[in-house]
Amino acid sequence: MRHINRGNTIKRCTGCLTDLTIKETGSDIGNCYASNYKNAIYKCNTCFIIFATSKKSKWRKEKIVGSSRHLSDLVEGARARARKHDLPFNLKTKDLRKIITTRCPVFGFKFEINKQDTTNNWQNSPTIDKIIPTKGYVKDNIIVVSCLANTIKNSATPKQILKVGNFYKKLYEEKGIKDETC
């Protein structure tokens, strides 16, 4: 086990003050990643994970619709899904910047992310939809819609969606149910 020394002083975690030992790649020994030490991040692995999670949580709460960070996150999420499902992908942040709006083009409500209350209304969050799913995440095959719209469209064709919608519209009318969501 190698203690992290600076001169004759053993480095200590800035969070919990334990002595730091470098964790070599593939080893179970050590409590500080070598990359953290090289980058002068003197935190044990436990404190570093807490620090990184807190930092990520903070910038997620501060992120706003259409910001560079938000668009970058949307692109990276699409890239991961494209890889996972072996789909074409050629998106860049600037491609989304050209097409994103402040409102869902399907339902008209305002996009929201990171609501301050505890409900976090996921349905209102913007997401990238593949217009024709098999064509993948490419410039001329995407639109930014709400998660609600994308979820509804996820497994059905437009004709199937209309058929379901017309069925329930008729059923609501027959049963005297008022649809208060529209």
PyMOL commands that set and color helices and strands:
alter all, ss='L'
color gray80, all
select helices_A, chain A and resi 34-38+45-62+68-84+93-99+122-124+133-135+139-141+147-153+158-175
alter helices_A, ss='H'
color red, helices_A
select strands_A, chain A and resi 5-6+9-10+22-23+32-33+126-130+142-146
alter strands_A, ss='S'
color yellow, strands_A
deselect
rebuild
show_as cartoon
